[in-house]
Amino acid sequence: MTILIKNANEVITFKSVAQGPRIKEQMQDVAIIPYGSVLIENDRIVAIGPFTQLEVDYPDLLTVAEVIDATGKVVMPGLVDCHTHLVHGGTREQEFNMRLNGSTYMDIMNAGGGIHATTKQTREASFDELYGKTLRHLDVFLKHGITTVEAKSGYGLDWENERKQLEVAKKLHATHAIDIVSTFMGAHAVPRDYKGREDEFVDILVDDMLPKVAELGLAEFNDVFCEKGVFTPEQSRRILEAGKALQLTPKIHADEIEPYKGAELAAEVGAISAEHLLVASDEGIQKMAATGTIAVLLPGTAFFLRAPFARGRLMIDEGVPVAISTDFNPGSSPTMSLPFIMNLACMHMGMTLEEVLTATTINAAYALNRGHQIGSLEVGKQADVIMLDVANYKQLQYFYGMNHTHTVIKNGRIVVQDGILL
């Protein structure tokens, strides 16, 4: 199939400025082509530029192309949501009410809520129930212009149910338009029946679950919640190093609630990303900058928990590559609107309009080890393209709390048109 997106007000390319994620002032370079066009053949981008130039260079392709008129609109790469807990059972709206009445995240978790409550609901849900629920969520993501999603497990906390989550994600990756990148997070919490025997659960993760995940090819990444009352830095290091030995790339939930040396650990073990980082130390930020560890910041979580926001401005200024994501999950960030999260990053983390676009495209792609395939509009890259019903990219955040997505092209196929799933 050949598609021509023609005469957009702005085509935002994020054309590569270097190998790897963007840092510092590179995050400001959105590379705009005014009145630009994009030519797609099959699942790849063939050409980008003024229509008059494409007419000269590709006359044969243009005669067979399906034309999408982008007049008055913005065209850019599909958004990448690089941190979600996509597959889970149930909801936790009652905890939202508890927080409004003064309970903290750890208060709720220690009372049997939090991750443990979703674990119970996920264990009780059948494969088909989880599949159907997650399918509906993916449709919402797609309508918001998100074309690639990371999906963490971590609501099973035993092999049977961790595998169930990962198998749901694997099947949806094969059947849904959105690409799903799977992360094993059996170390999301210590199961209640292992309280006081935490090291025994770490043994199970290291000796049993991780080898099975690797053998079955169920995940690319291995994540751990390094937090007081969850996994210590020493336990986290052991889990991450065990995953590395099995070719599972480390990620880490770091310094979310209390400073706990998670950012430092991420740099030391060579994690591709450290995520949350609401209270990361200056030393941890500097170490991440030195190693190129990507900071995946989740302003929706801080917003929903009424917690301090991560120091996104400082991280960028220090040279840390920054991505942002929804952290979609039932307890602390139940939203599928990455555009709204982008607005929060502007308003509460000191990031510019250009930086949040970079953080949800090319940098988010690199946080999933896919920056060479997606995240920018470049010849030869995968044709993941969205068209937004705004006159320029600045309006995307100016008109906040709204979904501006008009058209989504995924792998060279039109999957959303006029805001409607096809």
Secondary structure in CASP SS format (residue, H / E / C, confidence):
PFRMAT SS
TARGET T0000
AUTHOR 0000-0000-0000
METHOD secondary structure of the structure
MODEL  1
M C 1.00
T E 1.00
I E 1.00
L E 1.00
I E 1.00
K E 1.00
N E 1.00
A E 1.00
N E 1.00
E E 1.00
V E 1.00
I E 1.00
T C 1.00
F C 1.00
K C 1.00
S C 1.00
V C 1.00
A C 1.00
Q C 1.00
G C 1.00
P C 1.00
R C 1.00
I C 1.00
K H 1.00
E H 1.00
Q H 1.00
M H 1.00
Q H 1.00
D C 1.00
V C 1.00
A C 1.00
I E 1.00
I E 1.00
P E 1.00
Y E 1.00
G E 1.00
S E 1.00
V E 1.00
L E 1.00
I E 1.00
E E 1.00
N C 1.00
D C 1.00
R E 1.00
I E 1.00
V E 1.00
A E 1.00
I E 1.00
G E 1.00
P E 1.00
F H 1.00
T H 1.00
Q H 1.00
L H 1.00
E H 1.00
V H 1.00
D H 1.00
Y C 1.00
P H 1.00
D H 1.00
L H 1.00
L H 1.00
T H 1.00
V H 1.00
A C 1.00
E E 1.00
V E 1.00
I E 1.00
D E 1.00
A C 1.00
T C 1.00
G C 1.00
K C 1.00
V E 1.00
V E 1.00
M E 1.00
P E 1.00
G C 1.00
L E 1.00
V E 1.00
D E 1.00
C C 1.00
H C 1.00
T C 1.00
H C 1.00
L C 1.00
V C 1.00
H C 1.00
G C 1.00
G C 1.00
T C 1.00
R C 1.00
E H 1.00
Q H 1.00
E H 1.00
F H 1.00
N H 1.00
M H 1.00
R H 1.00
L H 1.00
N C 1.00
G C 1.00
S C 1.00
T C 1.00
Y H 1.00
M H 1.00
D H 1.00
I H 1.00
M H 1.00
N H 1.00
A C 1.00
G C 1.00
G C 1.00
G C 1.00
I H 1.00
H H 1.00
A H 1.00
T H 1.00
T H 1.00
K H 1.00
Q H 1.00
T H 1.00
R H 1.00
E H 1.00
A C 1.00
S C 1.00
F H 1.00
D H 1.00
E H 1.00
L H 1.00
Y H 1.00
G H 1.00
K H 1.00
T H 1.00
L H 1.00
R H 1.00
H H 1.00
L H 1.00
D H 1.00
V H 1.00
F H 1.00
L H 1.00
K H 1.00
H C 1.00
G C 1.00
I E 1.00
T E 1.00
T E 1.00
V E 1.00
E E 1.00
A E 1.00
K E 1.00
S C 1.00
G C 1.00
Y C 1.00
G C 1.00
L C 1.00
D C 1.00
W H 1.00
E H 1.00
N H 1.00
E H 1.00
R H 1.00
K H 1.00
Q H 1.00
L H 1.00
E H 1.00
V H 1.00
A H 1.00
K H 1.00
K H 1.00
L H 1.00
H H 1.00
A H 1.00
T H 1.00
H C 1.00
A C 1.00
I C 1.00
D E 1.00
I E 1.00
V E 1.00
S E 1.00
T E 1.00
F E 1.00
M E 1.00
G E 1.00
A E 1.00
H C 1.00
A C 1.00
V C 1.00
P C 1.00
R H 1.00
D H 1.00
Y H 1.00
K C 1.00
G C 1.00
R C 1.00
E H 1.00
D H 1.00
E H 1.00
F H 1.00
V H 1.00
D H 1.00
I H 1.00
L H 1.00
V H 1.00
D H 1.00
D H 1.00
M H 1.00
L H 1.00
P H 1.00
K H 1.00
V H 1.00
A H 1.00
E H 1.00
L H 1.00
G C 1.00
L C 1.00
A C 1.00
E C 1.00
F E 1.00
N E 1.00
D E 1.00
V E 1.00
F E 1.00
C E 1.00
E C 1.00
K C 1.00
G C 1.00
V C 1.00
F E 1.00
T C 1.00
P H 1.00
E H 1.00
Q H 1.00
S H 1.00
R H 1.00
R H 1.00
I H 1.00
L H 1.00
E H 1.00
A H 1.00
G H 1.00
K H 1.00
A H 1.00
L C 1.00
Q C 1.00
L C 1.00
T E 1.00
P E 1.00
K E 1.00
I E 1.00
H E 1.00
A E 1.00
D C 1.00
E C 1.00
I C 1.00
E C 1.00
P C 1.00
Y C 1.00
K C 1.00
G H 1.00
A H 1.00
E H 1.00
L H 1.00
A H 1.00
A H 1.00
E H 1.00
V H 1.00
G C 1.00
A C 1.00
I C 1.00
S E 1.00
A E 1.00
E E 1.00
H E 1.00
L C 1.00
L C 1.00
V C 1.00
A C 1.00
S C 1.00
D H 1.00
E H 1.00
G H 1.00
I H 1.00
Q H 1.00
K H 1.00
M H 1.00
A H 1.00
A H 1.00
T H 1.00
G C 1.00
T C 1.00
I E 1.00
A E 1.00
V E 1.00
L E 1.00
L C 1.00
P H 1.00
G H 1.00
T H 1.00
A H 1.00
F H 1.00
F H 1.00
L H 1.00
R C 1.00
A C 1.00
P C 1.00
F C 1.00
A C 1.00
R C 1.00
G H 1.00
R H 1.00
L H 1.00
M H 1.00
I H 1.00
D H 1.00
E H 1.00
G C 1.00
V C 1.00
P C 1.00
V E 1.00
A E 1.00
I E 1.00
S C 1.00
T C 1.00
D C 1.00
F C 1.00
N E 1.00
P C 1.00
G C 1.00
S C 1.00
S E 1.00
P C 1.00
T C 1.00
M C 1.00
S C 1.00
L H 1.00
P H 1.00
F H 1.00
I H 1.00
M H 1.00
N H 1.00
L H 1.00
A H 1.00
C H 1.00
M H 1.00
H H 1.00
M C 1.00
G C 1.00
M C 1.00
T C 1.00
L H 1.00
E H 1.00
E H 1.00
V H 1.00
L H 1.00
T H 1.00
A H 1.00
T C 1.00
T C 1.00
I H 1.00
N H 1.00
A H 1.00
A H 1.00
Y H 1.00
A H 1.00
L C 1.00
N C 1.00
R C 1.00
G C 1.00
H C 1.00
Q C 1.00
I C 1.00
G C 1.00
S C 1.00
L C 1.00
E C 1.00
V C 1.00
G C 1.00
K C 1.00
Q E 1.00
A C 1.00
D C 1.00
V E 1.00
I E 1.00
M E 1.00
L E 1.00
D C 1.00
V C 1.00
A C 1.00
N C 1.00
Y C 1.00
K C 1.00
Q H 1.00
L H 1.00
Q H 1.00
Y H 1.00
F C 1.00
Y C 1.00
G C 1.00
M C 1.00
N C 1.00
H C 1.00
T E 1.00
H E 1.00
T E 1.00
V E 1.00
I E 1.00
K E 1.00
N C 1.00
G C 1.00
R E 1.00
I E 1.00
V E 1.00
V E 1.00
Q E 1.00
D C 1.00
G C 1.00
I E 1.00
L E 1.00
L C 1.00
END
